Amino acid sequence: MLTLIFQSVRSRSANALRQIDIRRPSVRRALRKCVTLITTFTTLVSSTGCTGIREYFHNGCQVGPNYCRPAAPVAPNWIDANDKRVNTGCDDLCQWWKVFNDPVLDALICTAYHQNLTLREAGFRVLQARAQLGIAKGEMFPQTQNLTGDYQRIARSRQTAGLAGVPVGPRFFDQWDYGFNLDWELDFWGRFRRAVASQEDTLNASVEDFDGALVTLLGDVATTYTQMRTFEQRIEYAENNVKIQQDTLDIVEARFKASTISELDVDQARSTLNATQASLQELRIGLRQSINQLCILMGMPPEDLLLRINHGPIPTAPSEVVVGIPADLLRRRPDVRAAERRVAAQCEQIGIAETDWYPHVSIDGTLGGSAEKFSHLFEPGAFNANISPSFRWDLLNYFRILNNVAVQDARFQELIATYQQAVLSANQDVENGLVVFLRGQERTKFQQQSVNDAVAAVNVALLQYKAGSTDFTTVTQVEQIQVLQQDTLAQAEGEIVAGLIQVYRALGGGWQIRLTNCAELLPPPGAAAAIKQPDAEMIPPPQSGTEPTTVPAPSTTAPPAATPPQQPTPLPQQGQPASENPLPPATTPSEGASAENSGYSEKPLPIPPVLNSAAK
């Protein structure tokens, strides 16, 4: 039936077009009227609205302003640019975590990239923006195109006023109708073209948001992993001190039983030991919480990750960092680029609002047929058609159009301020990370010396106490100081790494992983030996029965120089189309997951094809 209808419409349209002869007077009069209408229309437009004729053609037959990237406040250089540890040269930050030479960290980051759910949310927001762009492009074509058809059984009244007694044909009859309707608003003023441009900018902003989420994810994984290793080191120090204080308590209790000291020394020794044991439990709470956070970042239920990655030292940070210049933040930070793309998208909205000052020109048409009997519906005599160019001009709008333009312009200015604030915040983030990284190194040096002195003081105090030349209060004080100083040292060592991670995060490095991908995945439970631990010295726990005077001091090994990753991936330029920004692989929940695994798979989950082709 539909095929028959379309064939009939096409044949009738062709016949109607063949009957048009430009030499006929009626056709020539119609053409002259169209030319007069267009001339009058152009004259009216040139004297109204916000955009002149010259600017209209300069903008590509579009009204409204064209976008120009706003200025942003950028510092000429970093505050610590004169520090020899700060390199202002260019460097590839696509795999900045490699400078720590920690295979465990590499595996955690790669696993989080493949399985993090927040990243998947950002990826699906890109798909939403891409679909919105398709809708905007569809508005460039006829907005209404539909095929209609109906049947009516009509009973005509013979008592209608003015028609009584007048023959008007049969009283009862059928009516069959079909038609193809078209309504097309022409884009004279760039309304639909600017809508497409705005959605393209919005799509690019959503891709930049995805990259920003990826940068944040990588930084969070590295920071949480550093916190976990720092807690392990602090626990190691605390357990060593518990052993020392337990041995001290054994000595004090033995001397008390021999009636050579008072019970006060025993109480002090027990109090010091219990306080250290209490702080040890607090550290274990922090360790468990950091492990749980790592699991969530990797898109998996909380579990004991140490069964997979084993114990290890705090990552070793290089002594230098390559940061480039502050102006690089404008092209490297995804959040800054996203803010700038939103400004561009909003600029197009101003032009869209200004199109309401001008007439809306449309072409309406219908092709169809009408007959009393269905068998006659597709005969030539049943064919009917009409075409009606028209315009609609909104007048007496009581400042609604004017205020709508003002709203869009104010929103544009707001987004400019947001973009400039994003640039300032990016600069602040880098400076904060740099000061933590640089001053943390100096702090650690002093703190290491303080720990060495505290260990020596404990050894001397214990020897003097055994010799009877000092009281136990001195021993208690120096042991408490040693606990505090060693715990502070572990925090200072972790602070250096956290500062460097903050620098790399603030510089916007790491999002390029979605272009290069990665393969270092986390091993399954019970396969901790599969990842080689980085070489580092941990303070060994004291052997039972040894004297407290043999406590070793932490080593002071100079950090290795940073090794930049090879084969740098070029950064995308500002305004790069979204088609050049393919989405990274994502994962899908496994179907039919049982209660035991809760939908979590130990292997990389399959990649939805829609994500791989999202930006193509």
Helices and strands as residue ranges (DSSP letters): H 2-18, H 25-46, H 53-58, E 86-87, G 96-100, H 103-115, H 117-138, E 144-155, E 172-185, H 191-257, H 263-297, H 306-309, E 321-322, G 326-328, H 329-332, H 334-354, G 355-357, E 360-371, G 374-376, G 380-382, E 383-392, H 400-467, H 472-507, H 513-516, G 528-530, G 548-550, G 578-580, H 609-612
